[in-house]
Amino acid sequence: MASFIEFLQNNPLYIAGIVLLIVFIIISLLKKAVKLLVLVVILIVAYSYYLNDSFDSYQISVDPLQSFENKASELIDKAKG
């Protein structure tokens, strides 16, 4: 390891190359992280839209049942009284 460090100290061009390689690797990892973050945000938005849509369809199916129940209870009250 010491000979490698000495080699790099004697050849500054190799140091620049290694630094550039490290910078490119870091940039590549950041780009992948951003793409992953965008994908996660898209999935969360799509899932929340799906949940909202399914909740709305549930409310639509429950409303007629409640109105039917209310009318049935009114008819029962009229029949009793």
N, C-alpha and C positions, 0 to 999 in steps of 0.2 A: 504494500500500500504506500509505503514511503517513497518507493521508486516512482510510482505513478504520480504522486504529488510533485515530486521533483521534476518529472517529465513535463507536467503541466506548467510549472513555474518557469521552466526554460523555454517553453513554446506558448506564448500568449495567444497565438491564433487558435490553438486547440481549446484554450479557456473560453474564448469568444464563441467557438462552435458549441461547446457544452452548455454555455449560458443560453445561447439561442435555442438549443434543443430543449432545455428545461422550460423556457418561456413558451415554446410552441406546444409542449405537452400540457402546460397549465392552461393555455388558451383553448386547446382541444377539450380538456376536461370541463372547462367553464361552458363551452358551447353545448356539450352533451347535457350538462346540468340544466341549462336554460331550456333546451328542448324537452327534457323530462318535466320540468316545471310547467311549461306550456301545455303539455299533454295532460298532466294532472289537473290543471285548472279547467281545461276543456271537459275532462271527464266529470269533474265536480259540477260544472254548470249543466252538463247534459243530464246528470243524475238528479239534480235539483229540479230541472224542468220536467223530468219524468215523474218525480214525486208530486209536483204541483199538478200536473195533468191528471195523474191517477186520483189525487184528492178531489179535483173538480168533478171527475166522472163519478166518484163515490157520492159527492154531495148531490149531483143530479139524480142519481138513483135513489137516494134517501128521501129527497124532498117529496116526490109523489107518494111514497109510502107514509110519510108523516101527514100529508094532507088527506090521504085515504083514511088513516087512523082517526084524524080529527072529525071527518065527516061521519065515520061510523059511530064515534062516541056521541056526536050530536043526534044522530038518528036514534040511538039507544035511549038517550035522555028524553027525546020527544016521545018515544014509544012508552016509556015509563010514566011520563008526567002528563 
